[in-house]
Amino acid sequence: IIFMENDGNQKARIWTSPGAGFSGEELYFSTGDTTADLVIDENGNVGIGTAIPSAKLHVAGPVTDVGLKISHPTTAGIEGVDFTGLEFAYGGGSSKIARILGQTVSGGGGNLYFQTPTTGTSDPYTTKMTLLRSGNVGIGTTGPAAKLHVDGSGAGGGVCVTSDGTCGAVPTGGQISAETTLNTGADYAEYFTAEEDLTPGDLVSLNPATGHVRAYRDGDHILGLVSTDPGVIGNSELANQSNTVLVALVGQVPFKEAQVIVKNGKIWTHDQKPVGYLLASGNVYINFSSADHEQSQQIHEQSQQSLRQAREIASLKQENKELKLRLERENTELKQRLENLEKLLKK
């Protein structure tokens, strides 16, 4: 069938034409020349851009072209209009499997929602994964706040990263289970509330009166160093609060030489408490804990006691030396007097 204008120009055609590789039961549709734009084969498969469709709908075209486009003529600038782009079902379409839903966003563009029924094939669809216009992907949330945002609860509600398909430690909501974790950061740090302004590399301690972090003072309990490149961060719920500081407790950390003493590869406070070990990189390796502090405090106290004893011994030695010299002088003077007395007696 050829569709033509009054001037004889061909506009479209429908035909069937057996040939090599064809059974003669294909139906072709064209809007111009003899190149088919749409084909229906003997199996009922429909091809667009291909003469040999391999599925119920087979769309082919240049890589720069859109294969399938679903649009609405009156929704420009309207937010929240849904488009069911693709739905999977069986049983004549009455039993749901899954669907991909597009939704417009104010200002242009839109989001994609990947949905499955809650439980049974007749239950309502609920969104399991979301792709926002911004590029953020959400699993378990329709409002992902990061490039990948996973929100779950209970067993299996976290993220599992494996290489063998087996999740040995099933994470609960908010947890990550992985075989190995690689970090470019060099320390473990936690957020603390600070009572004064601090800068990276500062040696810090806890104020025993307030429990807040401050710059280290002689006699304080050492807490750590203000972190510059943390690999793991704890107590992150304080991250967005004011007057907080990220303190490195374990790892390799830059430090300020003016705040410490460097001697024989070790780092000490000015009141002789151990801080850590000097590395070839110029950083210090630290590993603070409460037990370490108690032990270092005991060592410090023993050191101070030994220092006091050494000073007392030195003082006694000095006193003994001075006493000995005085006795020697007095003895010399006594001998001189005796000699003088003997001379007088002889006269």
Beta strands, then each sheet from edge to edge (+ up, - down):
strand 1: 2-4
strand 2: 10-15
strand 3: 27-30
strand 4: 38-40
strand 5: 46-48
strand 6: 57-59
strand 7: 82-90
strand 8: 95-104
strand 9: 110-117
strand 10: 125-131
strand 11: 137-139
strand 12: 148-150
strand 13: 159-161
strand 14: 176-178
strand 15: 187-193
strand 16: 203-206
strand 17: 213-215
strand 18: 221-226
strand 19: 230-234
strand 20: 244-253
strand 21: 261-263
strand 22: 266-268
strand 23: 274-278
strand 24: 284-287
sheet 1: 1+ 2- 3+ 4- 5+ 6+
sheet 2: 7+ 8- 9+ 10- 11+ 12+
sheet 3: 13+ 14+
sheet 4: 17+ 16- 18+ 20- 15+ 19+
sheet 5: 17+ 16- 18+ 20- 24+ 23- 22+ 21-
end
